[in-house]
C-alpha cells in the first residue's frame, strides 16, 4: 500500500475539481492510503461540498499551515502581490511531504519540493488544470514531474514536442472534472430567462486578458438592452488581489471591479469568485461564450455552441498553437457593435461546427469509463511499476 497525498495548496478553489475525483476514485478502491492536504478553510469546504461523504470518510484530511518563525510575517507582507503563503507551505511542511510515496498536484509550484527542498525520491504526479492552449501549460517545467495526466492527444503531443517529456511520463486519461461537474447548471434569476445567455469569461493575465482594455465596454453593451442576458464570470484570480501579477507572461496591473450601475442591472449576473465560476455551472447554462484565452472555453465546447473571442492585444494568432481555440468562432479586435456581432455569430454557428468538433476530439480523449477511474489506474500502475496508459 502506497501513501499518496493529493495537495490542494491553492489561492482559490478553481483547481480542485481536476484532482479531487481521482482521489475519490482511489479511495473507493482502498488499495492505497489517501490523504487530502489543504491550506485554506475554503478549500476544505469545497472538498466537503463536492465529495461523496461516504468516500470522504475513507481519506484523511490534513490542514497545512506556516510553521517556521517569520513565515507568517513574510507571507502577510508579500501576499498582496504574490502567493507567498502558497510558496512557503512547501518549505514549512517539508517533513510532511517526505512521508509520502507520491504527491498529486494540479499546478507546478509543487516542483519546489524537488528543486529547492531535496525531496528527490518523492514522486510528483501532475493532473494539470484545464485543457487550454496557453504556452505556460507546455513549458519546460513540466518535465520535472514523474507522471503527467493529460486529457487528450493535443496536450500529450505538445508536452512531448515543446516541454521535452517522454511518452512514458504521460498517461492519457480524459478529463476527471467532467465526472464531478458535468451536471452542474446555474439556476438563474434573469427577469427574461428565455433570452439567450452570454458568458463573458476573461482571463486574469494583463498581457492576455480582454478585461483591462475591453471589459468595461463589454459590460456596457449588455446594459439597457433586450436581446441577451449576461453572466460575467471571469477567472477567479482576476479579482483575487488589487494588483494582478503573472509570471508567464510577466505582467503587473491594477484591477478595477465592475461598478455599481453594472451590478444593479438585472440582465447582468456578476460572479467574481464563487464555486459556480469554476464548477461548470456557467459553461453548462450559457448559450454563447465570449472570452479570450481561458481554458473554460473547452468545457463550454463539450456541447458545441457559438463562441467569440476578443483579441485585445493585436495578436497574430492564426498559426499560433497558443490560440488554437480561437478557431472555434469569430475573433474580434474590439467590442464595437458587440451585440450585432453576437447576433451574426449565432446565425452562422454552423460555419464553425467542424472546427469545434475537431478541437473537442483533440482536447478530450473520453470513453465510456469515467476519466477519474482511468487516472486512478494510471497512478496505481505507475506507483506499482507497471506501464501507464499513455
C-alpha positions as CSV (number, residue, x, y, z in Angstrom):
1,X,0.0,0.0,0.0
2,X,1.4,3.4,-1.0
3,X,0.8,6.7,0.8
4,X,-0.5,9.3,-1.7
5,X,-1.1,12.9,-0.9
6,X,-3.5,15.0,-3.0
7,X,-2.3,18.5,-2.4
8,X,-4.8,21.5,-2.6
9,X,-2.4,24.3,-2.0
10,X,-4.3,26.9,-3.9
11,X,-5.3,30.6,-3.5
12,X,-8.8,29.8,-4.9
13,X,-10.9,26.7,-5.4
14,X,-10.8,26.5,-9.2
15,X,-8.2,23.8,-9.5
16,X,-9.8,21.4,-7.0
17,X,-12.2,19.6,-9.4
18,X,-9.2,18.5,-11.6
19,X,-7.8,16.2,-9.0
20,X,-10.4,15.5,-6.3
21,X,-12.3,13.0,-8.5
22,X,-9.1,11.0,-8.9
23,X,-8.5,11.0,-5.1
24,X,-12.1,9.7,-4.5
25,X,-11.7,7.0,-7.2
26,X,-8.5,5.7,-5.5
27,X,-10.2,6.0,-2.0
28,X,-13.1,3.8,-3.2
29,X,-10.7,1.1,-4.2
30,X,-9.0,1.0,-0.8
31,X,-5.7,-0.2,-2.1
32,X,-3.7,2.9,-1.1
33,X,-3.7,5.4,1.8
34,X,-5.1,8.6,0.5
35,X,-4.5,12.0,2.3
36,X,-6.1,15.2,1.1
37,X,-3.9,18.2,2.2
38,X,-5.3,21.7,2.0
39,X,-4.1,25.1,3.1
40,X,-7.3,27.2,3.3
41,X,-10.6,26.6,5.0
42,X,-12.4,27.5,1.8
43,X,-10.7,24.6,0.1
44,X,-11.8,22.2,2.7
45,X,-15.4,23.5,2.5
46,X,-15.3,22.9,-1.3
47,X,-14.0,19.4,-0.8
48,X,-16.8,18.6,1.5
49,X,-19.4,20.2,-0.9
50,X,-18.3,18.3,-3.9
51,X,-17.2,14.9,-2.5
52,X,-19.4,11.9,-1.8
53,X,-19.5,11.8,2.1
54,X,-19.1,8.0,2.1
55,X,-15.9,8.3,0.1
56,X,-14.6,11.2,2.1
57,X,-14.7,9.0,5.2
58,X,-12.1,6.8,3.5
59,X,-9.5,9.6,3.3
60,X,-7.6,11.6,5.8
61,X,-8.0,15.4,5.7
62,X,-4.9,17.4,6.8
63,X,-4.7,21.2,7.1
64,X,-1.3,22.6,6.3
65,X,0.0,25.9,7.8
66,X,3.1,28.0,8.2
67,X,5.2,26.7,11.0
68,X,8.6,28.4,10.8
69,X,9.5,31.5,12.7
70,X,9.0,34.5,10.5
71,X,6.9,32.8,7.9
72,X,3.6,34.4,8.9
73,X,5.2,37.9,8.8
74,X,6.8,37.3,5.4
75,X,3.6,35.9,4.0
76,X,1.5,38.8,5.3
77,X,4.0,41.3,3.8
78,X,4.1,39.8,0.4
79,X,0.7,38.3,-0.1
80,X,-0.9,41.4,-1.6
81,X,1.2,40.9,-4.7
82,X,2.3,37.3,-4.8
83,X,1.1,34.0,-3.4
84,X,3.6,34.0,-0.7
85,X,1.7,31.7,1.6
86,X,1.4,29.0,-1.0
87,X,5.1,29.1,-1.7
88,X,6.1,29.0,2.0
89,X,3.8,26.0,2.6
90,X,6.3,23.7,0.8
91,X,9.3,24.8,3.0
92,X,7.4,24.7,6.3
93,X,5.9,21.3,5.7
94,X,8.9,19.5,4.1
95,X,8.8,16.6,6.6
96,X,5.1,16.1,5.9
97,X,5.6,15.8,2.2
98,X,8.6,13.5,2.7
99,X,6.4,10.9,4.4
100,X,4.6,10.1,1.1
101,X,5.4,7.9,-1.8
102,X,3.7,10.4,-4.2
103,X,2.1,13.8,-4.1
104,X,-0.6,14.5,-6.7
105,X,-0.9,18.2,-7.7
106,X,-2.7,20.3,-10.3
107,X,-0.1,23.1,-10.6
108,X,3.6,23.5,-10.8
109,X,4.8,25.4,-7.8
110,X,5.0,22.0,-6.0
111,X,8.2,21.3,-8.1
112,X,9.9,23.3,-5.3
113,X,9.8,20.1,-3.3
114,X,12.3,18.6,-5.7
115,X,14.2,21.7,-6.9
116,X,14.7,23.5,-3.6
117,X,13.8,21.2,-0.7
118,X,15.7,18.0,-1.6
119,X,12.8,15.5,-1.9
120,X,14.4,13.8,-4.9
121,X,12.8,10.4,-4.2
122,X,9.2,11.8,-3.9
123,X,7.1,11.1,-6.9
124,X,5.3,14.1,-8.2
125,X,2.2,13.5,-10.3
126,X,0.7,16.4,-12.3
127,X,-3.0,16.3,-13.1
128,X,-2.8,19.8,-14.8
129,X,-5.9,22.0,-14.5
130,X,-7.9,22.8,-17.6
131,X,-7.3,21.7,-21.1
132,X,-6.3,25.1,-22.6
133,X,-3.7,26.2,-25.1
134,X,-1.6,28.8,-23.3
135,X,2.2,28.4,-23.6
136,X,2.7,28.2,-19.8
137,X,1.0,24.8,-19.9
138,X,3.7,23.4,-22.1
139,X,6.9,25.0,-20.7
140,X,10.0,23.1,-19.6
141,X,8.9,22.9,-16.0
142,X,6.5,20.1,-16.9
143,X,9.5,17.7,-17.4
144,X,10.1,17.8,-13.7
145,X,7.1,15.7,-12.9
146,X,7.4,11.9,-12.8
147,X,4.0,11.4,-14.3
148,X,1.6,13.8,-16.1
149,X,-2.0,13.0,-16.6
150,X,-3.5,14.6,-19.8
151,X,-7.0,15.0,-21.2
152,X,-6.3,14.4,-24.9
153,X,-3.8,13.9,-27.7
154,X,-3.4,17.6,-28.3
155,X,-1.8,18.1,-24.8
156,X,0.2,14.9,-24.9
157,X,1.8,15.8,-28.3
158,X,2.6,19.4,-27.2
159,X,4.2,18.2,-24.0
160,X,6.4,15.9,-25.9
161,X,7.3,18.4,-28.6
162,X,7.7,21.6,-26.5
163,X,8.3,20.6,-22.9
164,X,10.5,17.6,-23.7
165,X,8.5,14.9,-21.9
166,X,8.9,11.3,-22.9
167,X,5.8,9.3,-23.8
168,X,6.5,7.2,-20.7
169,X,5.9,10.2,-18.5
170,X,2.4,10.8,-19.8
171,X,-0.9,9.0,-19.3
172,X,-3.9,9.8,-21.4
173,X,-6.9,9.7,-19.0
174,X,-9.6,12.1,-20.2
175,X,-11.0,14.9,-18.1
176,X,-11.8,13.9,-14.5
177,X,-13.6,17.3,-13.9
178,X,-16.4,16.1,-16.1
179,X,-17.0,13.2,-13.7
180,X,-17.6,15.7,-10.9
181,X,-19.1,18.7,-12.6
182,X,-20.8,17.9,-15.9
183,X,-24.3,18.0,-14.4
184,X,-23.9,21.4,-12.6
185,X,-26.1,24.2,-14.0
186,X,-26.6,27.8,-12.9
187,X,-30.2,28.4,-11.7
188,X,-30.5,32.0,-13.0
189,X,-32.9,34.7,-11.8
190,X,-32.9,36.8,-15.0
191,X,-36.2,38.7,-15.5
192,X,-36.4,37.3,-19.0
193,X,-34.8,33.9,-18.8
194,X,-35.9,33.0,-22.3
195,X,-33.4,35.3,-23.8
196,X,-30.1,33.7,-24.8
197,X,-27.4,33.8,-22.2
198,X,-23.9,35.1,-23.0
199,X,-21.0,34.0,-20.7
200,X,-18.1,36.6,-20.6
201,X,-15.1,34.8,-19.1
202,X,-11.9,36.9,-19.3
203,X,-8.5,35.6,-18.1
204,X,-6.6,37.4,-15.4
205,X,-3.2,38.0,-17.1
206,X,-2.9,41.6,-18.1
207,X,-0.9,40.7,-21.2
208,X,-3.5,38.1,-22.4
209,X,-6.8,39.2,-20.9
210,X,-9.5,41.3,-22.7
211,X,-10.7,42.7,-19.4
212,X,-8.2,45.5,-18.9
213,X,-8.8,47.0,-22.4
214,X,-12.3,46.0,-23.4
215,X,-14.0,44.7,-20.3
216,X,-15.9,47.9,-19.4
217,X,-17.2,48.2,-23.0
218,X,-18.4,44.6,-23.0
219,X,-20.4,45.1,-19.8
220,X,-21.8,48.4,-21.0
221,X,-23.0,46.7,-24.2
222,X,-25.3,44.5,-22.2
223,X,-26.9,47.3,-20.2
224,X,-30.3,48.5,-21.1
225,X,-30.9,46.1,-24.0
226,X,-33.5,43.4,-24.6
227,X,-31.7,40.8,-26.6
228,X,-29.4,38.9,-24.2
229,X,-28.7,38.1,-20.6
230,X,-25.1,38.2,-19.5
231,X,-23.1,36.1,-17.0
232,X,-19.9,37.9,-16.1
233,X,-17.8,35.2,-14.5
234,X,-14.1,35.9,-15.0
235,X,-11.3,33.6,-14.0
236,X,-11.5,33.6,-10.2
237,X,-8.0,35.0,-9.9
238,X,-8.8,38.2,-11.8
239,X,-10.1,40.0,-8.7
240,X,-8.3,37.9,-6.0
241,X,-5.9,40.9,-5.3
242,X,-6.0,44.6,-6.1
243,X,-3.0,44.0,-8.3
244,X,-2.7,41.2,-10.8
245,X,0.8,39.7,-11.1
246,X,1.6,37.0,-13.5
247,X,5.0,35.3,-14.2
248,X,4.4,33.8,-17.7
249,X,4.0,36.2,-19.4
250,X,5.5,38.7,-16.9
251,X,2.9,41.4,-16.1
252,X,1.6,43.6,-13.4
253,X,-1.7,45.7,-13.5
254,X,-4.2,47.2,-11.1
255,X,-7.6,45.6,-11.5
256,X,-10.8,47.5,-11.1
257,X,-14.0,45.6,-10.4
258,X,-17.4,46.4,-12.2
259,X,-19.1,49.5,-10.8
260,X,-22.5,49.6,-9.0
261,X,-24.5,50.5,-12.1
262,X,-23.5,47.4,-13.9
263,X,-24.1,45.3,-10.7
264,X,-27.6,46.7,-10.4
265,X,-28.7,45.7,-13.9
266,X,-30.9,42.6,-13.6
267,X,-29.9,41.5,-17.1
268,X,-26.3,41.0,-15.9
269,X,-25.2,38.4,-13.3
270,X,-21.8,39.1,-11.8
271,X,-19.8,36.4,-10.1
272,X,-16.1,37.0,-9.4
273,X,-15.2,34.3,-7.0
274,X,-17.9,31.7,-6.1
275,X,-17.7,28.0,-6.8
276,X,-20.1,28.4,-9.7
277,X,-17.3,30.3,-11.5
278,X,-15.2,27.1,-11.8
279,X,-17.6,24.2,-11.4
280,X,-19.1,24.3,-14.9
281,X,-22.4,25.8,-13.7
282,X,-22.0,28.8,-16.1
283,X,-20.4,27.0,-19.0
284,X,-23.4,24.5,-18.9
285,X,-26.0,27.2,-18.6
286,X,-24.7,29.7,-21.3
287,X,-25.8,29.7,-24.9
288,X,-22.9,31.8,-26.2
289,X,-19.3,32.1,-25.0
290,X,-17.3,35.3,-25.1
291,X,-13.7,35.2,-23.9
292,X,-10.0,35.4,-24.7
293,X,-7.6,32.7,-23.5
294,X,-9.3,30.9,-20.6
295,X,-9.4,27.1,-20.9
296,X,-13.0,27.2,-19.8
297,X,-13.9,27.5,-23.4
298,X,-13.2,23.8,-23.8
299,X,-15.6,23.0,-21.0
300,X,-18.2,25.1,-22.8
301,X,-17.5,23.4,-26.1
302,X,-18.2,20.0,-24.6
303,X,-21.7,20.8,-26.0
304,X,-20.7,22.9,-29.1
305,X,-22.3,26.3,-29.2
306,X,-21.4,29.8,-30.6
307,X,-18.1,31.3,-29.3
308,X,-16.5,34.7,-29.8
309,X,-13.0,35.9,-28.8
310,X,-11.6,39.3,-28.1
311,X,-8.1,39.9,-29.5
312,X,-7.3,42.8,-27.2
313,X,-3.5,42.7,-27.7
314,X,-3.4,42.5,-31.5
315,X,-2.0,39.0,-31.6
316,X,-1.1,37.4,-34.8
317,X,-2.9,34.3,-33.8
318,X,-3.9,32.3,-36.9
319,X,-0.9,29.8,-36.8
320,X,-0.2,30.1,-33.1
321,X,-0.9,26.9,-31.2
322,X,-1.4,29.0,-28.0
323,X,-4.6,30.4,-29.6
324,X,-5.8,27.2,-31.2
325,X,-9.2,27.6,-29.5
326,X,-9.8,30.8,-31.5
327,X,-10.7,28.6,-34.4
328,X,-14.0,27.9,-32.7
329,X,-15.6,31.2,-33.6
330,X,-15.2,34.8,-34.7
331,X,-12.2,36.8,-33.3
332,X,-12.9,40.5,-32.6
333,X,-10.4,43.3,-32.4
334,X,-12.7,45.4,-30.1
335,X,-16.1,45.5,-28.6
336,X,-17.7,47.8,-31.1
337,X,-21.2,46.8,-32.1
338,X,-20.8,43.7,-29.9
339,X,-24.5,42.7,-29.8
340,X,-24.7,42.8,-33.6
341,X,-21.6,40.7,-33.8
342,X,-23.1,38.1,-31.4
343,X,-26.3,38.0,-33.5
344,X,-24.2,37.2,-36.6
345,X,-22.2,34.6,-34.7
346,X,-25.4,32.8,-33.6
347,X,-26.8,33.0,-37.1
348,X,-23.7,31.5,-38.6
349,X,-22.9,28.9,-35.9
350,X,-22.8,26.1,-38.4
351,X,-19.7,27.7,-40.1
352,X,-17.6,26.7,-37.1
353,X,-19.2,23.3,-36.3
354,X,-16.4,21.3,-37.9
355,X,-13.7,23.3,-36.3
356,X,-15.3,23.0,-32.9
357,X,-15.7,19.2,-33.2
358,X,-12.0,18.8,-34.2
359,X,-11.0,20.8,-31.2
360,X,-13.0,18.7,-28.9
361,X,-11.7,15.5,-30.4
362,X,-8.1,16.7,-29.9
363,X,-8.6,18.0,-26.4
364,X,-10.6,15.3,-24.7
365,X,-10.0,11.6,-25.0
366,X,-13.2,10.4,-23.4
367,X,-14.6,6.9,-23.2
368,X,-17.4,5.0,-21.5
369,X,-15.2,4.6,-18.5
370,X,-15.0,7.6,-16.1
371,X,-11.9,9.7,-16.5
372,X,-11.2,9.6,-12.8
373,X,-11.1,5.8,-12.9
374,X,-8.7,5.9,-15.8
375,X,-6.5,8.4,-13.9
376,X,-6.6,6.2,-10.8
377,X,-5.5,3.2,-13.0
378,X,-2.6,5.3,-14.3
379,X,-1.4,6.4,-10.9
380,X,-1.6,2.8,-9.5
381,X,0.2,1.4,-12.4
382,X,2.9,4.0,-12.2
383,X,3.5,3.5,-8.4
384,X,3.4,-0.3,-8.7
385,X,6.0,-0.3,-11.5
386,X,3.6,-1.3,-14.3
387,X,3.1,0.5,-17.6
388,X,1.0,3.7,-17.6
389,X,-1.8,4.4,-20.0
390,X,-0.1,7.0,-22.3
